[in-house]
Amino acid sequence: MSDNEDIELVYDRECPICDYYCQRIDVAQTAGKLVRIDARTDSKIMDEITAVGLDIDEGMVLKADDRLYYGSEAIQRLATLSSRTGFVNRLSYWVFRWPAVARLLYPVLAACRNVLLKVLGRTRINNLHLKNNDRF
C-alpha cells in the first residue's frame, strides 16, 4: 500500500458508538490516509457497496487496496492498519487483530448498535432498498 493511497471507511454517523470509534481510529502513516465517509450520504463508494450487495445496516465497510472489507473483516483489517497510538487504536489492535475474535465479537457489536439505533428512533439506511426495512 502506498503512502498516498486513501483508505475509505464507510459507517453510519448517526450511531453514536460507531461515530465515536470511527472518529478516533486512525491508520499508520505508512498505510495511507484514512477517509471517513457517512453511509447516509450519496457517494461513489456507497454506490459500489450497494452494487455488490453489501447491507451497510449490518456492517461497516473498509476499502483498502481496491478491495472492500465488510463487517468483521473491515474491523479486523482496520485494526491491523491502525497507528496504535491512543487508547482506541491500541485497544482495537489488541482485540480485533485476530480474525476469529473479530468474527466472534462483531455480530454482538452490530446487534448492540441496532438496539441503540432503535431506542434512539433512527431509521435504517436501507441501501439495498429492501421492502419493509426502514426501521430497526
N, C-alpha and C positions, 0 to 999 in steps of 0.2 A: 504494500500500500504506500502511495507516495505522500510526501508531506503536505501537498496542496489539495489532496482529494477530500471532497466533502463526504461526510458520513451523515446520512439523514436518519433522524429519529422521529417517528410519527406516533403520536399518542393523543389521548383525549385531555385537553387542557381544562375541561370542566370538572374533571375528577381531581379533588384536592390532593389526594395521595399520589396519584400519577404525576401531577404537576410538580409537587414538592420533589419527588425523586428525580424526575427528568430535568428539572432546573438545576439540580445540584450535581448530577452525574456529569463527568467530563472524560474525554479520552486523552490519552497521552499525545503530546505534540507530534511524535513520530508517526502516529496513526492517521492524522489528518485533522480536519476541522469538523466538529460536531454541530450540525444544523438541526435545531428543534422545530418540528412542524406540527401545528394543531390539526388533528384529524377532522375537525369540524369545519375547516375552511377548504374551499376548492383549490386543488393544486395538481400539478402533473403527477406527483408521487401517489396521491390518493387515487387518481385515475388508473395508475399502474397497479396499485394494490387491489382495487376493485376488479380490474380486468383479469387478474389471476385468481380471483375468487376468495381472497382473504377477508374475513369478517373482522373489521377493526374494533368492533364492540367486544370481541373475545380475546384480543391480544394486540400489543404494540408491535410495530414493525421497525426494523433497523435495516437500512440499505447501506451496505458496505461492499466494496469490490464488485460492484454491479450485481449483487445478489440481495434478495430480500430474505431477511431472517424474521420469523414470526413467533410471537408468544415466548415460550421458554427458550427457544433458540436465540431470539433477539436479546433477551436479558442476559443470557449466558455469553453471547458474543460481545455485548456491551461491557460486561464485567471483565472479559479478557483484554479489551482495548482500553480499559479505564486508566486514568492517570495515577490512581492510588494515592492521591493527595486529598486530604479532608476525610471526615468521618464517613460520609455516604459512599464515596469512591472505594475506600478501604473495605467497608462492610460489604458492599456489592461484590467486590472482587473475592473476598473470603467466603461468601455464601454461594454466589452464583457461578463461580468459575468452573464448577463441575457440572457437566450436562445432566447427570442423574439427579442432582439436587435441584437444579433449575426446573427439570421436568416434574419433580415432585411438588415443589413449592409454588410454581407459577399458577397452576389452576386454583389453588387456595387463595392466592392474592387476587386473582381475577374475580373469583366469587365474592370476596370481600368488597372489591371495587363495585361490582354490580349491586350489592346490597346498599352500599353507601350512596350510590347514584339514585337508587330507588327511593331511599329515605329523603334525599335532597330534592326529589321531584324532577330530576333531569331526564331527558329523552335519550333514546339510543341514537347513534349516528346513522345506523342502518345503511351503510354504503352499498350493500348488496341488494337493496330495495326489496326486502322480503315483506310479504303481506303480514299485517298484524304484529309487526316487530318494532314499533315505535317507542314502547315503554319497557322499562326493566321490570 
